[in-house]
Amino acid sequence: MLTVKEVAKNSIGEELGLEKGDVILAFDGHRAVDLLDYLYYDEKEEFSLTVRQKNGDESTCEIEKYEDESLGLTFENDNLDIRTCQNHCIFCFIDQMPCGMRDTLYVKDDDYRQSFLCGNFVTLTNLTEEDEERIARLKLSPLYISVHAMNGELRKKLTGNRFADRIGVQLKKFADAGITMHTQVVLARGYNDGEELEFTARELFKLYPSVQTMAVVPVGMTKFREGLTEIKDIDENYAKEVISLARKLNGEFKTGFIQLADEFYFRAGESVEPYEFYGSFPQIENGVGTTAKFLNEIDENIKSSKFDKKILLISGTSAREFIKKQAEKIQSAVKGLTVKVLAVKNNFFGETVNCTGLLTGQDILKAVLSEGDGYDIIVMPCHVLREKTDMFLDGMTVSELSERTGKKIRITNGTGESFVKALSSKKFKEGTNE
């Protein structure tokens, strides 16, 4: 149900006599669950609307309008409270978080609505039949789905959920309804790799192009895994095997269907796929294609200039050599510029966590202080901060880090263009605390 908060003047809602406090019960006879129902039907030209007025009377009216006309309603609540996860995945990153951090960092979300709205990956294990019908009816597309394995028994083992083996039926239902899907496999070495990974890829590709991509990402493992399922970390040879399998299958499929996280290429010591391989970069939030896009943006934005500064550039250990090469390209084009790449070890989560995005303020501070005072500016990407904040995962702020190091800090927005500007421009704006 949706309780009306306000009715816009001269809107269809006002013409219908809707008022604050009225309750929207249904659209076309389907229960009004949350704001998504309203947004979907508000774009339609014809539908029925069932309302309970403040006096308790209920009525249903037929709506006929132009597609670009709106009912003009806002609501007391969007009813989009996060649905939490009912799984117990053997590789769950949140289960490996230390105690004492922010409550929001321990929330296990598994909400199909957030998948549609924000691109969050969901497992579909907590869906009811009504949910599945609603996804198809409202055309909630694209969806981002954590598949992990198409072998039903294996998927139940990986997720710790007895309903996980329904994934094939669910994906087929959504494909038949015209829903576009992007999928992912969190690759747990010795479990869903090798023949199981190949089986998963082949089964998902049967639903292509409804299932447009299958990302493969390595398990993120912290040092806080006591009592959890043992999973081996990936090494150079293993990463090469995964890359080889993906390239073989993509060659057979004649598409870039399987898209590996950049981390596999870093571990293997190989170059990522060409920029064109990743298409519209639908899996970039998954660490897939980030490097290719970043490279392309850097090459497009490097210009000869002068910037007489010494910069300390923060990186995770896995990306150090790659970042160093890009910094050297910029340094060669910018007179007076000196850049040193500082690969920060992740003592907080453990050294097996080697990506830049999971560095904490305290680890960066310790590494920076050990470097001495031979630089002017510290540069790091926005990925080290919690989204839309100036705060690291451990609660330290950018301002606090700047104060304790005595240095100005530039936070890039994650693009190659911002990276180039942070290392070469006096007028850098993005994320800076200057």
PANU-164950 format. One line per 5 residues: number of its first residue (from 1); for each residue y, z negated, x of C-alpha. Coordinates in steps of 0.5 Angstrom, whole numbers, plus 500, padded with zeros to 3 digits. Each point is the difference from the previous one (the first is absolute). Layout:
NUM) Y,Z,X | ...
***
This chain:
1) 500,500,500 | 507,501,502 | 506,496,498 | 506,504,499 | 506,497,504
6) 505,505,499 | 501,507,496 | 505,505,503 | 506,502,495 | 499,507,497
11) 493,500,502 | 494,502,496 | 498,493,500 | 506,498,497 | 499,505,494
16) 494,497,499 | 503,493,499 | 496,497,506 | 504,493,502 | 499,495,505
21) 494,496,499 | 496,505,497 | 493,501,503 | 497,507,501 | 492,500,498
26) 498,507,501 | 501,507,502 | 496,505,496 | 495,494,498 | 499,498,507
31) 502,493,502 | 506,499,504 | 498,497,506 | 506,501,505 | 506,504,502
36) 496,506,502 | 498,501,493 | 507,500,498 | 502,505,506 | 494,505,498
41) 502,500,493 | 507,500,501 | 499,507,503 | 496,503,494 | 503,504,494
46) 496,497,495 | 496,493,499 | 499,494,496 | 504,494,501 | 497,493,497
51) 505,494,500 | 500,493,498 | 507,498,498 | 503,493,501 | 499,498,493
56) 492,502,501 | 500,506,496 | 496,506,503 | 501,507,499 | 498,507,504
61) 505,506,500 | 499,507,502 | 505,502,506 | 502,507,501 | 505,501,506
66) 502,505,505 | 496,498,507 | 506,498,504 | 502,495,494 | 499,493,501
71) 498,494,495 | 505,496,504 | 497,494,501 | 499,495,505 | 495,494,500
76) 500,492,501 | 494,501,505 | 497,507,503 | 493,496,499 | 498,503,507
81) 498,493,503 | 495,502,506 | 493,500,499 | 496,497,505 | 494,502,504
86) 493,497,498 | 496,503,506 | 498,496,506 | 500,506,505 | 497,499,507
91) 506,503,503 | 506,497,496 | 506,499,504 | 503,494,496 | 493,496,501
96) 502,500,508 | 507,498,499 | 502,493,503 | 502,494,496 | 507,498,499
101) 504,507,499 | 503,502,493 | 497,500,494 | 501,507,498 | 496,502,507
106) 494,497,497 | 500,504,493 | 494,505,499 | 503,505,495 | 495,506,497
111) 505,502,495 | 499,508,497 | 507,500,498 | 503,498,507 | 495,506,502
116) 504,504,496 | 507,497,501 | 500,499,507 | 494,503,503 | 496,494,501
121) 492,501,502 | 496,497,494 | 492,499,500 | 500,501,492 | 494,495,500
126) 505,495,495 | 501,506,495 | 498,499,492 | 498,506,496 | 507,500,497
131) 503,500,507 | 496,506,502 | 502,504,493 | 507,498,501 | 501,503,507
136) 497,506,497 | 504,500,494 | 507,498,504 | 498,505,505 | 501,495,506
141) 500,505,505 | 500,499,506 | 495,494,501 | 498,498,507 | 493,497,500
146) 496,496,505 | 493,503,500 | 497,498,507 | 494,502,498 | 497,505,494
151) 493,497,501 | 500,495,494 | 496,494,503 | 504,501,507 | 506,499,496
156) 498,494,497 | 498,497,506 | 507,502,504 | 504,497,494 | 496,495,498
161) 501,502,492 | 494,502,496 | 504,505,496 | 502,504,506 | 494,505,499
166) 504,503,494 | 505,504,505 | 496,507,499 | 501,499,493 | 507,498,500
171) 502,505,505 | 497,506,496 | 503,497,493 | 507,500,503 | 499,507,503
176) 498,503,494 | 507,497,497 | 504,504,505 | 501,494,504 | 502,501,507
181) 497,495,505 | 501,498,508 | 494,496,502 | 499,496,506 | 494,497,504
186) 501,494,504 | 495,501,506 | 495,494,501 | 496,502,507 | 493,499,498
191) 501,500,493 | 503,506,496 | 501,505,507 | 495,506,502 | 496,502,495
196) 503,496,494 | 507,503,502 | 497,507,500 | 497,498,493 | 506,497,497
201) 505,506,503 | 495,505,497 | 500,497,493 | 507,499,500 | 501,507,502
206) 496,502,494 | 506,498,496 | 505,504,504 | 506,501,498 | 500,495,495
211) 499,495,506 | 504,503,505 | 499,496,506 | 496,495,503 | 503,496,506
216) 496,496,505 | 503,494,503 | 497,494,504 | 499,493,498 | 506,496,502
221) 497,494,504 | 503,494,502 | 498,494,504 | 499,496,493 | 493,502,498
226) 496,494,501 | 495,500,495 | 501,507,498 | 495,506,500 | 500,502,507
231) 503,507,501 | 500,504,507 | 507,502,502 | 501,508,502 | 500,502,507
236) 501,507,503 | 493,503,499 | 500,498,493 | 507,503,498 | 498,506,503
241) 494,500,496 | 504,499,494 | 505,506,502 | 494,505,501 | 497,498,493
246) 506,501,497 | 502,507,503 | 493,502,499 | 500,499,492 | 507,502,500
251) 498,507,503 | 495,500,495 | 504,498,494 | 506,505,503 | 505,495,498
256) 503,494,503 | 497,496,495 | 497,494,505 | 507,497,503 | 499,495,505
261) 504,494,502 | 504,501,506 | 497,494,503 | 493,504,501 | 504,505,505
266) 503,495,504 | 494,496,501 | 496,507,502 | 506,502,505 | 501,507,496
271) 506,503,496 | 501,499,493 | 499,507,495 | 506,505,500 | 505,498,495
276) 498,506,495 | 493,496,500 | 503,494,496 | 504,505,494 | 504,495,496
281) 498,494,504 | 497,497,494 | 497,494,504 | 505,499,505 | 501,493,497
286) 493,499,502 | 502,501,508 | 497,507,499 | 505,506,503 | 505,495,502
291) 500,503,507 | 500,507,498 | 506,499,496 | 503,496,505 | 499,505,505
296) 503,505,496 | 506,496,498 | 502,498,508 | 499,507,502 | 505,503,495
301) 505,494,501 | 500,500,508 | 507,502,503 | 504,500,506 | 504,494,500
306) 503,494,504 | 498,493,499 | 501,495,506 | 495,494,497 | 494,497,502
311) 495,499,494 | 494,496,499 | 495,504,495 | 495,495,497 | 493,503,498
316) 493,498,499 | 495,501,505 | 496,506,497 | 506,504,499 | 503,498,507
321) 499,507,504 | 502,504,494 | 506,496,499 | 502,501,508 | 499,507,500
326) 505,501,494 | 505,495,503 | 500,504,507 | 501,507,496 | 506,497,497
331) 502,496,506 | 500,507,504 | 505,503,495 | 505,494,500 | 504,499,506
336) 501,492,502 | 494,498,496 | 494,496,502 | 494,498,496 | 495,495,501
341) 494,500,495 | 497,493,499 | 493,499,497 | 500,494,497 | 493,496,500
346) 499,497,493 | 498,493,501 | 501,498,493 | 495,504,497 | 496,501,506
351) 500,506,505 | 495,504,496 | 506,501,495 | 504,505,505 | 505,504,495
356) 507,499,500 | 501,499,493 | 496,493,500 | 504,497,506 | 503,493,498
361) 507,498,502 | 497,494,505 | 496,505,504 | 506,505,501 | 504,494,502
366) 495,498,505 | 499,507,503 | 508,501,500 | 502,494,503 | 494,501,506
371) 504,507,501 | 506,497,503 | 507,502,499 | 500,507,502 | 502,504,494
376) 505,500,495 | 497,502,493 | 493,498,497 | 498,506,495 | 494,499,495
381) 497,504,494 | 501,497,493 | 493,499,499 | 500,494,504 | 504,497,494
386) 498,498,493 | 502,506,495 | 507,499,498 | 502,494,505 | 502,498,507
391) 494,496,501 | 494,500,504 | 493,498,497 | 501,493,503 | 506,499,497
396) 505,501,506 | 506,504,498 | 503,506,504 | 506,496,501 | 496,494,503
401) 497,505,505 | 507,503,502 | 503,493,501 | 494,497,504 | 499,506,504
406) 508,501,501 | 499,507,499 | 502,505,494 | 494,503,496 | 500,507,497
411) 494,501,495 | 499,507,498 | 498,502,493 | 493,503,503 | 502,507,501
416) 500,504,506 | 508,502,498 | 501,492,500 | 496,499,506 | 504,505,504
421) 507,498,498 | 498,492,501 | 499,503,508 | 506,504,500 | 505,499,496
426) 506,495,500 | 501,501,492 | 493,498,498 | 500,497,493 | 493,499,497
431) 498,493,500 | 504,498,506 | 503,493,500 | 506,502,504
***
